[in-house]
Each structure stands twice: as C-alpha cells, then as structure tokens.
C-alpha cells in the first residue's frame, strides 16, 4: 500500500505556490504537511491541553510521501505550518532508458527526467515494460510535490 493511495490532491497551475499555509489546529490525520522541508502524510496527531506553561501543543508524526522516512514535530496549536501542493497526473510510458522513464503527456510533450523508482513500483514497472504486448500502452501515474516527482503506480491500457 502506498502512502498516497486513493487520495485526492489539490491541483495548481505552473504559477502556483509549492505550499500553502495552514494552522496546526486545522491539520488532520491523513492530511499532508511539510516536516523538515519534506512533504509528509500525517499518520499520527495528538493535541495536549493548555497548561501552566503556555498554549496547547500539537504532536505530529508524518511519513515522507517520496522516501517513506518518518518525521516527528511538536508545535503550538496556533502555529502556522506549510501544507504541500500535491498533484497526481497520468502519462504514457514511451521508453525506459538508462534507468529513466520517457513519458508523454496529453499535450504530447515528452520528458525524461524521472528515474525508475527503487521500490516495488519500479520493479512492477520494469516487469510490465518487459512483458507488454504490441498493443499495450503503459500508463504511469506521477506524483509531484515541492519540485520533486516520482512514479506512484503503473498500469497497462487494458487494465482498469
């Protein structure tokens, strides 16, 4: 299971910001936040009540959506944190060359700067690419956030 399976993401145009501000108290488990300059999915969140040493605190545990690394942070509930703008888009796989994907978008623009990931998705991608039929088109879903992109999933045009 992926960190971002079955989720909807905010979309933005090319001039859009990489992050949006959000108050800690408005963050929710399952949402996203920037922790240690990395886009993370919130997997645990707890709030401590206001005590004699100041305002309420929020404890966040997040998993990096690209690397799977775990991060933890404590903030006051009134603190503003950045929420990454995350997009997910499908591209047609044209080739795999020297460990990089050659992808074509709906606008027919090509790009070849996304490496084959070193994980289960990468292995599935290589396997499907090597065993594809003549009429099979391969569709790769690319996850983008904060100037970083990675293949999220792969399917052939015959799969739903």
TORPA-4810 file (N, C-alpha, C, O; in nm, 3 decimals):
<nodes>
NODE_1_0.083_-0.118_0.000_0.000_0.000_0.000_0.088_0.124_0.000_0.190_0.129_0.070_X
NODE_2_0.051_0.222_-0.076_0.128_0.344_-0.089_0.085_0.447_0.015_-0.025_0.441_0.069_X
NODE_3_0.172_0.539_0.041_0.143_0.648_0.135_0.029_0.734_0.082_-0.040_0.799_0.161_X
NODE_4_0.008_0.737_-0.048_-0.090_0.828_-0.106_-0.201_0.757_-0.184_-0.266_0.820_-0.268_X
NODE_5_-0.224_0.630_-0.160_-0.328_0.557_-0.231_-0.465_0.620_-0.212_-0.498_0.667_-0.103_X
NODE_6_-0.543_0.621_-0.316_-0.684_0.661_-0.313_-0.707_0.795_-0.246_-0.800_0.810_-0.166_X
NODE_7_-0.626_0.892_-0.278_-0.645_1.024_-0.222_-0.664_1.124_-0.333_-0.619_1.103_-0.446_X
NODE_8_-0.730_1.234_-0.300_-0.742_1.343_-0.395_-0.642_1.449_-0.356_-0.615_1.471_-0.237_X
NODE_9_-0.586_1.515_-0.455_-0.484_1.614_-0.430_-0.527_1.748_-0.486_-0.603_1.755_-0.583_X
NODE_10_-0.478_1.853_-0.424_-0.501_1.987_-0.475_-0.430_2.000_-0.609_-0.324_1.941_-0.630_X
NODE_11_-0.489_2.077_-0.697_-0.423_2.099_-0.825_-0.390_2.246_-0.838_-0.458_2.332_-0.781_X
NODE_12_-0.286_2.274_-0.912_-0.246_2.412_-0.932_-0.182_2.427_-1.068_-0.137_2.330_-1.128_X
NODE_13_-0.179_2.553_-1.116_-0.115_2.574_-1.246_0.034_2.598_-1.225_0.084_2.594_-1.112_X
NODE_14_0.105_2.622_-1.334_0.250_2.632_-1.326_0.297_2.750_-1.242_0.410_2.750_-1.194_X
NODE_15_0.212_2.850_-1.222_0.250_2.964_-1.141_0.210_2.948_-0.996_0.227_3.041_-0.916_X
NODE_16_0.158_2.835_-0.960_0.108_2.814_-0.825_0.222_2.794_-0.727_0.333_2.755_-0.764_X
NODE_17_0.192_2.821_-0.601_0.290_2.802_-0.494_0.313_2.654_-0.470_0.228_2.570_-0.502_X
NODE_18_0.429_2.621_-0.412_0.461_2.482_-0.380_0.395_2.439_-0.250_0.373_2.320_-0.227_X
NODE_19_0.362_2.537_-0.164_0.298_2.508_-0.036_0.191_2.612_-0.006_0.188_2.720_-0.065_X
NODE_20_0.104_2.576_0.087_0.001_2.667_0.135_0.008_2.670_0.287_0.035_2.567_0.348_X
NODE_21_-0.016_2.786_0.350_-0.012_2.791_0.497_-0.139_2.735_0.559_-0.249_2.749_0.504_X
NODE_22_-0.123_2.669_0.675_-0.239_2.616_0.747_-0.205_2.612_0.896_-0.095_2.574_0.934_X
NODE_23_-0.300_2.650_0.979_-0.279_2.649_1.123_-0.274_2.505_1.173_-0.350_2.420_1.126_X
NODE_24_-0.185_2.478_1.268_-0.167_2.342_1.321_-0.298_2.280_1.369_-0.324_2.162_1.346_X
NODE_25_-0.381_2.360_1.434_-0.506_2.306_1.487_-0.601_2.262_1.377_-0.695_2.187_1.403_X
NODE_26_-0.579_2.307_1.252_-0.665_2.269_1.140_-0.612_2.146_1.065_-0.682_2.092_0.979_X
NODE_27_-0.492_2.101_1.098_-0.436_1.982_1.033_-0.508_1.858_1.084_-0.559_1.857_1.196_X
NODE_28_-0.514_1.753_1.002_-0.583_1.629_1.039_-0.499_1.508_0.999_-0.420_1.513_0.905_X
NODE_29_-0.519_1.399_1.072_-0.457_1.271_1.038_-0.504_1.233_0.898_-0.622_1.246_0.865_X
NODE_30_-0.411_1.187_0.815_-0.442_1.153_0.676_-0.418_1.269_0.581_-0.414_1.250_0.460_X
NODE_31_-0.401_1.390_0.637_-0.370_1.506_0.555_-0.221_1.514_0.529_-0.146_1.421_0.560_X
NODE_32_-0.178_1.625_0.473_-0.037_1.642_0.439_0.018_1.768_0.503_-0.056_1.864_0.526_X
NODE_33_0.148_1.768_0.531_0.216_1.881_0.591_0.365_1.873_0.555_0.416_1.765_0.527_X
NODE_34_0.432_1.987_0.557_0.576_1.989_0.534_0.646_1.975_0.669_0.625_2.057_0.759_X
NODE_35_0.729_1.871_0.682_0.806_1.848_0.804_0.953_1.834_0.765_0.987_1.754_0.678_X
NODE_36_1.039_1.913_0.828_1.183_1.911_0.797_1.207_1.933_0.647_1.292_1.867_0.586_X
NODE_37_1.130_2.024_0.588_1.139_2.060_0.446_1.103_1.945_0.352_1.147_1.944_0.237_X
NODE_38_1.023_1.849_0.399_0.982_1.734_0.317_0.829_1.723_0.319_0.767_1.746_0.423_X
NODE_39_0.766_1.688_0.204_0.621_1.667_0.202_0.586_1.535_0.271_0.636_1.429_0.232_X
NODE_40_0.501_1.542_0.372_0.469_1.424_0.452_0.318_1.405_0.465_0.240_1.500_0.462_X
NODE_41_0.279_1.279_0.480_0.142_1.245_0.514_0.135_1.230_0.665_0.220_1.162_0.724_X
NODE_42_0.036_1.292_0.728_0.021_1.284_0.873_-0.038_1.148_0.909_-0.149_1.116_0.867_X
NODE_43_0.036_1.069_0.986_-0.011_0.936_1.025_-0.053_0.931_1.172_-0.129_0.843_1.212_X
NODE_44_-0.003_1.025_1.252_-0.044_1.036_1.393_-0.049_1.183_1.428_0.032_1.263_1.381_X
NODE_45_-0.146_1.217_1.513_-0.159_1.355_1.556_-0.226_1.357_1.692_-0.330_1.293_1.711_X
NODE_46_-0.168_1.428_1.787_-0.230_1.441_1.918_-0.215_1.584_1.967_-0.118_1.652_1.933_X
NODE_47_-0.310_1.628_2.046_-0.310_1.763_2.099_-0.309_1.758_2.250_-0.388_1.686_2.311_X
NODE_48_-0.219_1.834_2.311_-0.218_1.844_2.457_-0.292_1.972_2.496_-0.287_2.072_2.424_X
NODE_49_-0.358_1.967_2.608_-0.438_2.081_2.653_-0.348_2.193_2.704_-0.232_2.172_2.739_X
NODE_50_-0.406_2.311_2.707_-0.336_2.427_2.760_-0.301_2.401_2.905_-0.386_2.359_2.984_X
NODE_51_-0.177_2.427_2.941_-0.132_2.407_3.078_-0.071_2.533_3.133_-0.086_2.641_3.076_X
NODE_52_-0.001_2.520_3.245_0.057_2.638_3.308_0.180_2.689_3.232_0.229_2.798_3.260_X
NODE_53_0.229_2.609_3.136_0.347_2.650_3.060_0.314_2.693_2.918_0.394_2.674_2.827_X
NODE_54_0.198_2.751_2.898_0.168_2.805_2.767_0.049_2.742_2.699_-0.035_2.679_2.762_X
NODE_55_0.044_2.763_2.568_-0.073_2.721_2.491_-0.070_2.572_2.458_0.027_2.502_2.484_X
NODE_56_-0.181_2.527_2.400_-0.193_2.386_2.361_-0.086_2.350_2.258_-0.048_2.432_2.175_X
NODE_57_-0.039_2.227_2.265_0.065_2.178_2.174_0.008_2.068_2.085_-0.081_1.993_2.126_X
NODE_58_0.060_2.061_1.964_0.021_1.957_1.869_0.144_1.871_1.840_0.249_1.924_1.803_X
NODE_59_0.131_1.741_1.857_0.239_1.646_1.825_0.202_1.580_1.692_0.096_1.519_1.680_X
NODE_60_0.289_1.594_1.593_0.265_1.539_1.459_0.367_1.432_1.426_0.486_1.448_1.454_X
NODE_61_0.321_1.323_1.366_0.409_1.221_1.311_0.372_1.210_1.164_0.255_1.188_1.130_X
NODE_62_0.471_1.226_1.076_0.446_1.220_0.933_0.542_1.127_0.863_0.653_1.103_0.909_X
NODE_63_0.496_1.073_0.750_0.578_0.987_0.665_0.601_1.059_0.533_0.506_1.101_0.466_X
NODE_64_0.728_1.074_0.495_0.764_1.138_0.369_0.697_1.064_0.254_0.710_0.942_0.243_X
NODE_65_0.624_1.137_0.169_0.548_1.071_0.062_0.638_1.014_-0.048_0.592_0.932_-0.127_X
NODE_66_0.763_1.057_-0.053_0.854_1.005_-0.155_0.951_0.899_-0.102_0.980_0.802_-0.171_X
NODE_67_1.000_0.917_0.020_1.102_0.825_0.073_1.050_0.727_0.177_1.113_0.624_0.201_X
NODE_68_0.935_0.758_0.238_0.882_0.672_0.344_0.945_0.698_0.480_0.914_0.629_0.577_X
NODE_69_1.035_0.797_0.489_1.102_0.828_0.615_1.004_0.894_0.713_0.920_0.974_0.673_X
NODE_70_1.017_0.859_0.840_0.928_0.908_0.945_0.985_1.035_1.008_1.105_1.043_1.038_X
NODE_71_0.898_1.135_1.029_0.937_1.260_1.094_0.839_1.290_1.207_0.721_1.254_1.200_X
NODE_72_0.888_1.356_1.313_0.803_1.398_1.424_0.832_1.544_1.455_0.946_1.589_1.450_X
NODE_73_0.726_1.618_1.489_0.741_1.758_1.529_0.637_1.792_1.634_0.529_1.733_1.637_X
NODE_74_0.671_1.887_1.721_0.579_1.943_1.818_0.567_2.092_1.790_0.668_2.161_1.775_X
NODE_75_0.445_2.141_1.784_0.419_2.282_1.756_0.305_2.330_1.846_0.226_2.250_1.895_X
NODE_76_0.297_2.461_1.867_0.180_2.515_1.935_0.063_2.507_1.838_0.082_2.513_1.716_X
NODE_77_-0.057_2.492_1.891_-0.174_2.473_1.803_-0.202_2.595_1.718_-0.267_2.584_1.614_X
NODE_78_-0.154_2.712_1.760_-0.176_2.834_1.682_-0.067_2.857_1.577_-0.077_2.950_1.497_X
NODE_79_0.037_2.774_1.577_0.148_2.786_1.482_0.099_2.755_1.341_0.016_2.667_1.321_X
NODE_80_0.150_2.828_1.243_0.115_2.804_1.103_0.223_2.716_1.040_0.342_2.744_1.051_X
NODE_81_0.179_2.610_0.973_0.272_2.520_0.903_0.239_2.520_0.755_0.129_2.558_0.715_X
NODE_82_0.335_2.478_0.675_0.313_2.468_0.531_0.252_2.334_0.496_0.291_2.230_0.550_X
NODE_83_0.157_2.337_0.404_0.095_2.216_0.350_0.140_2.206_0.204_0.120_2.301_0.128_X
NODE_84_0.199_2.095_0.163_0.247_2.085_0.024_0.132_2.076_-0.076_0.030_2.013_-0.050_X
NODE_85_0.151_2.141_-0.190_0.056_2.125_-0.300_0.099_1.999_-0.374_0.208_1.994_-0.432_X
NODE_86_0.013_1.897_-0.371_0.047_1.766_-0.428_-0.043_1.741_-0.549_-0.165_1.758_-0.541_X
NODE_87_0.018_1.702_-0.659_-0.059_1.668_-0.778_-0.025_1.526_-0.823_0.083_1.475_-0.796_X
NODE_88_-0.119_1.467_-0.890_-0.103_1.332_-0.943_-0.155_1.335_-1.087_-0.269_1.375_-1.111_X
NODE_89_-0.072_1.292_-1.182_-0.110_1.300_-1.323_-0.062_1.177_-1.397_0.046_1.125_-1.369_X
NODE_90_-0.143_1.130_-1.492_-0.109_1.013_-1.573_-0.034_1.053_-1.700_-0.065_1.153_-1.764_X
NODE_91_0.066_0.971_-1.734_0.145_0.989_-1.856_0.161_0.855_-1.924_0.157_0.750_-1.860_X
NODE_92_0.179_0.858_-2.056_0.205_0.735_-2.130_0.356_0.708_-2.128_0.436_0.797_-2.156_X
NODE_93_0.391_0.584_-2.093_0.532_0.545_-2.092_0.573_0.510_-2.234_0.514_0.423_-2.298_X
NODE_94_0.675_0.579_-2.284_0.724_0.559_-2.420_0.846_0.468_-2.420_0.864_0.386_-2.511_X
NODE_95_0.932_0.483_-2.318_1.055_0.404_-2.313_1.114_0.409_-2.172_1.083_0.499_-2.093_X
NODE_96_1.198_0.312_-2.142_1.281_0.315_-2.022_1.425_0.306_-2.072_1.463_0.207_-2.135_X
NODE_97_1.504_0.409_-2.041_1.640_0.415_-2.094_1.735_0.464_-1.986_1.713_0.570_-1.927_X
NODE_98_1.840_0.388_-1.960_1.943_0.425_-1.862_1.884_0.456_-1.725_1.932_0.545_-1.655_X
NODE_99_1.779_0.382_-1.686_1.719_0.400_-1.554_1.622_0.516_-1.543_1.579_0.549_-1.432_X
NODE_100_1.588_0.579_-1.655_1.495_0.691_-1.654_1.374_0.660_-1.742_1.384_0.588_-1.841_X
NODE_101_1.259_0.717_-1.704_1.135_0.698_-1.778_1.124_0.803_-1.887_1.150_0.921_-1.862_X
NODE_102_1.084_0.762_-2.007_1.048_0.856_-2.112_0.897_0.860_-2.114_0.831_0.761_-2.146_X
NODE_103_0.841_0.975_-2.078_0.697_0.988_-2.061_0.641_1.094_-2.155_0.707_1.193_-2.185_X
NODE_104_0.516_1.071_-2.200_0.448_1.166_-2.286_0.315_1.204_-2.221_0.237_1.118_-2.181_X
NODE_105_0.292_1.335_-2.211_0.168_1.386_-2.154_0.059_1.397_-2.258_0.081_1.372_-2.376_X
NODE_106_-0.060_1.436_-2.212_-0.174_1.454_-2.303_-0.145_1.561_-2.408_-0.199_1.556_-2.518_X
NODE_107_-0.060_1.658_-2.372_-0.024_1.765_-2.464_0.087_1.724_-2.562_0.136_1.806_-2.639_X
NODE_108_0.125_1.596_-2.558_0.227_1.535_-2.643_0.369_1.583_-2.611_0.463_1.552_-2.685_X
NODE_109_0.386_1.656_-2.503_0.520_1.695_-2.459_0.587_1.575_-2.393_0.523_1.499_-2.320_X
NODE_110_0.715_1.559_-2.420_0.794_1.448_-2.365_0.883_1.500_-2.253_0.931_1.613_-2.258_X
NODE_111_0.905_1.415_-2.153_1.010_1.443_-2.056_1.072_1.313_-2.010_1.007_1.209_-2.005_X
NODE_112_1.200_1.322_-1.976_1.280_1.202_-1.948_1.365_1.219_-1.823_1.476_1.166_-1.815_X
NODE_113_1.314_1.294_-1.726_1.395_1.325_-1.608_1.350_1.254_-1.480_1.400_1.284_-1.372_X
NODE_114_1.257_1.161_-1.491_1.210_1.088_-1.373_1.274_0.950_-1.371_1.254_0.871_-1.464_X
NODE_115_1.350_0.920_-1.266_1.415_0.788_-1.260_1.315_0.678_-1.228_1.210_0.702_-1.167_X
NODE_116_1.348_0.557_-1.270_1.269_0.440_-1.229_1.289_0.428_-1.078_1.403_0.417_-1.033_X
NODE_117_1.181_0.429_-0.999_1.200_0.422_-0.853_1.259_0.289_-0.808_1.235_0.185_-0.869_X
NODE_118_1.336_0.295_-0.702_1.398_0.175_-0.645_1.307_0.119_-0.536_1.342_0.118_-0.418_X
NODE_119_1.189_0.074_-0.579_1.092_0.017_-0.486_1.001_-0.079_-0.562_1.029_-0.115_-0.676_X
NODE_120_0.892_-0.119_-0.499_0.801_-0.214_-0.562_0.740_-0.160_-0.691_0.722_-0.234_-0.787_X
NODE_121_0.708_-0.030_-0.693_0.653_0.031_-0.814_0.754_0.022_-0.928_0.717_-0.007_-1.042_X
NODE_122_0.881_0.047_-0.899_0.986_0.038_-1.000_1.001_-0.103_-1.055_1.019_-0.122_-1.175_X
NODE_123_0.995_-0.202_-0.966_1.006_-0.341_-1.011_0.884_-0.380_-1.096_0.899_-0.447_-1.198_X
NODE_124_0.765_-0.337_-1.054_0.644_-0.366_-1.132_0.651_-0.298_-1.268_0.611_-0.355_-1.369_X
NODE_125_0.701_-0.176_-1.270_0.715_-0.100_-1.393_0.806_-0.173_-1.492_0.771_-0.190_-1.609_X
NODE_126_0.923_-0.216_-1.444_1.018_-0.289_-1.529_0.957_-0.419_-1.580_0.972_-0.454_-1.697_X
NODE_127_0.889_-0.491_-1.491_0.829_-0.620_-1.527_0.722_-0.603_-1.634_0.719_-0.676_-1.732_X
NODE_128_0.633_-0.506_-1.614_0.526_-0.482_-1.713_0.584_-0.432_-1.845_0.535_-0.468_-1.952_X
NODE_129_0.688_-0.349_-1.837_0.751_-0.297_-1.959_0.811_-0.411_-2.041_0.796_-0.416_-2.163_X
NODE_130_0.879_-0.503_-1.973_0.945_-0.614_-2.041_0.847_-0.717_-2.095_0.880_-0.788_-2.191_X
NODE_131_0.727_-0.728_-2.037_0.632_-0.831_-2.080_0.511_-0.774_-2.154_0.413_-0.845_-2.177_X
NODE_132_0.515_-0.646_-2.191_0.400_-0.584_-2.257_0.379_-0.641_-2.397_0.473_-0.687_-2.461_X
NODE_133_0.255_-0.636_-2.442_0.222_-0.678_-2.577_0.235_-0.562_-2.674_0.253_-0.447_-2.633_X
NODE_134_0.227_-0.593_-2.801_0.241_-0.491_-2.905_0.138_-0.379_-2.891_0.169_-0.263_-2.916_X
NODE_135_0.015_-0.415_-2.852_-0.092_-0.315_-2.847_-0.109_-0.253_-2.708_-0.196_-0.168_-2.689_X
NODE_136_-0.028_-0.296_-2.612_-0.041_-0.243_-2.476_0.027_-0.107_-2.462_0.146_-0.092_-2.490_X
NODE_137_-0.050_-0.010_-2.418_0.006_0.119_-2.378_0.021_0.115_-2.227_-0.068_0.068_-2.157_X
NODE_138_0.133_0.165_-2.178_0.153_0.168_-2.033_0.131_0.310_-1.983_0.183_0.407_-2.039_X
NODE_139_0.052_0.320_-1.876_0.020_0.447_-1.815_0.088_0.453_-1.678_0.072_0.363_-1.596_X
NODE_140_0.166_0.559_-1.656_0.236_0.578_-1.529_0.177_0.701_-1.460_0.168_0.808_-1.520_X
NODE_141_0.138_0.685_-1.335_0.089_0.798_-1.256_0.208_0.859_-1.183_0.280_0.791_-1.110_X
NODE_142_0.228_0.989_-1.204_0.341_1.060_-1.145_0.289_1.151_-1.033_0.197_1.231_-1.053_X
NODE_143_0.349_1.137_-0.916_0.317_1.219_-0.800_0.417_1.335_-0.796_0.537_1.313_-0.806_X
NODE_144_0.366_1.458_-0.781_0.452_1.576_-0.779_0.423_1.660_-0.655_0.307_1.683_-0.620_X
NODE_145_0.530_1.704_-0.589_0.517_1.796_-0.476_0.651_1.864_-0.452_0.756_1.799_-0.453_X
NODE_146_0.648_1.994_-0.432_0.767_2.070_-0.395_0.886_2.043_-0.488_0.996_2.015_-0.441_X
NODE_147_0.864_2.052_-0.617_0.967_2.033_-0.720_1.026_1.893_-0.723_1.136_1.874_-0.774_X
NODE_148_0.955_1.796_-0.671_1.001_1.657_-0.674_0.891_1.574_-0.740_0.772_1.597_-0.718_X
NODE_149_0.933_1.476_-0.820_0.836_1.389_-0.888_0.882_1.245_-0.876_1.001_1.214_-0.873_X
NODE_150_0.781_1.156_-0.869_0.813_1.013_-0.858_0.697_0.933_-0.916_0.581_0.972_-0.905_X
NODE_151_0.730_0.819_-0.978_0.628_0.728_-1.028_0.554_0.668_-0.908_0.616_0.615_-0.816_X
NODE_152_0.423_0.678_-0.910_0.340_0.631_-0.799_0.279_0.495_-0.828_0.274_0.408_-0.741_X
NODE_153_0.231_0.477_-0.953_0.174_0.348_-0.992_0.180_0.335_-1.143_0.200_0.432_-1.215_X
NODE_154_0.161_0.211_-1.188_0.168_0.182_-1.331_0.057_0.085_-1.367_0.020_-0.002_-1.288_X
NODE_155_0.004_0.101_-1.487_-0.097_0.008_-1.537_-0.088_0.006_-1.689_-0.037_0.099_-1.752_X
NODE_156_-0.140_-0.102_-1.747_-0.148_-0.107_-1.893_-0.284_-0.053_-1.933_-0.376_-0.048_-1.851_X
NODE_157_-0.297_-0.012_-2.058_-0.423_0.045_-2.105_-0.537_-0.056_-2.098_-0.654_-0.016_-2.096_X
NODE_158_-0.506_-0.185_-2.093_-0.611_-0.287_-2.084_-0.660_-0.307_-1.941_-0.763_-0.369_-1.919_X
NODE_159_-0.586_-0.254_-1.841_-0.627_-0.262_-1.701_-0.715_-0.143_-1.667_-0.699_-0.035_-1.723_X
NODE_160_-0.806_-0.164_-1.575_-0.893_-0.054_-1.531_-0.832_0.016_-1.413_-0.890_0.111_-1.362_X
</nodes>
